[in-house]
Amino acid sequence: MTDKPTAPTKLIVVMAFEDDGEGGLRPAFDPREYQSEDRAKREAQAMVGAYPAVIAWSREAKPDIGEYGEPEVLFSFGPVPDME
């Protein structure tokens, strides 16, 4: 039996940022993963009143072999820090 590579899955994440007290921003919580882009966008939009910066993004992922595609921004609000 041969191991078949898994089909790419989509990683869909929402992150919010808070003031770090030194003029910058830091993550307000660990990235939250969602099953659909629409849900991630709605959740990110709902956080706008609570955080100075929010982003929802997705990318193709093959975590079993460590391959990740380029992130696609689904929703962004405020001065979101550069993502690595």
C-alpha positions as CSV (number, residue, x, y, z in Angstrom):
1,M,0.0,0.0,0.0
2,T,1.4,3.4,-0.9
3,D,0.9,6.6,1.0
4,K,-1.1,9.1,-1.0
5,P,-0.4,12.8,-0.4
6,T,-3.3,14.4,1.2
7,A,-5.3,16.9,-0.8
8,P,-4.7,20.5,0.2
9,T,-7.0,21.8,2.9
10,K,-7.8,25.5,3.5
11,L,-6.5,27.0,6.7
12,I,-8.9,29.8,7.7
13,V,-7.9,32.0,10.6
14,V,-9.0,35.1,12.6
15,M,-6.6,37.2,14.7
16,A,-7.1,40.3,16.7
17,F,-4.5,42.7,18.1
18,E,-4.4,44.9,21.2
19,D,-2.2,47.8,22.4
20,D,1.1,46.5,23.8
21,G,1.5,49.6,26.0
22,E,4.5,50.7,24.1
23,G,2.9,52.2,21.0
24,G,2.6,48.9,19.1
25,L,0.2,46.0,18.8
26,R,0.4,42.4,20.0
27,P,-1.9,39.4,19.4
28,A,-4.9,39.6,21.7
29,F,-5.3,35.8,21.7
30,D,-4.0,32.8,19.8
31,P,-5.1,32.5,16.2
32,R,-8.7,31.1,15.9
33,E,-9.3,28.6,13.2
34,Y,-12.7,28.5,11.4
35,Q,-14.3,26.0,9.0
36,S,-15.6,28.6,6.5
37,E,-14.4,31.9,5.1
38,D,-17.8,33.4,5.6
39,R,-17.9,32.5,9.3
40,A,-14.3,33.9,9.8
41,K,-15.3,37.2,8.1
42,R,-18.4,37.6,10.3
43,E,-16.4,36.8,13.4
44,A,-13.7,39.3,12.5
45,Q,-16.2,42.0,11.7
46,A,-17.9,41.4,15.1
47,M,-14.5,42.1,16.8
48,V,-14.0,45.5,15.3
49,G,-15.5,47.4,18.3
50,A,-13.3,45.5,20.8
51,Y,-9.8,45.6,19.1
52,P,-7.8,48.2,17.2
53,A,-6.8,45.7,14.5
54,V,-8.4,42.5,13.3
55,I,-7.7,40.2,10.3
56,A,-9.3,37.1,8.8
57,W,-7.2,35.2,6.2
58,S,-7.0,31.9,4.5
59,R,-4.5,29.8,2.6
60,E,-4.1,26.4,1.1
61,A,-2.3,24.1,3.4
62,K,-0.7,20.6,3.4
63,P,0.4,20.5,7.0
64,D,1.5,16.8,6.8
65,I,4.3,17.9,4.5
66,G,4.7,21.5,5.8
67,E,3.5,23.3,2.6
68,Y,1.5,26.4,2.9
69,G,0.2,28.7,0.2
70,E,0.2,32.5,0.1
71,P,-2.3,34.0,2.6
72,E,-5.4,35.6,1.1
73,V,-6.9,38.4,3.3
74,L,-10.6,37.9,3.7
75,F,-11.2,40.9,6.0
76,S,-8.9,43.5,7.6
77,F,-9.5,46.4,9.9
78,G,-7.0,48.8,11.5
79,P,-3.2,48.7,11.4
80,V,-2.7,44.9,11.2
81,P,1.0,44.1,11.8
82,D,2.9,42.3,9.1
83,M,2.3,38.6,9.0
84,E,5.2,36.2,8.8
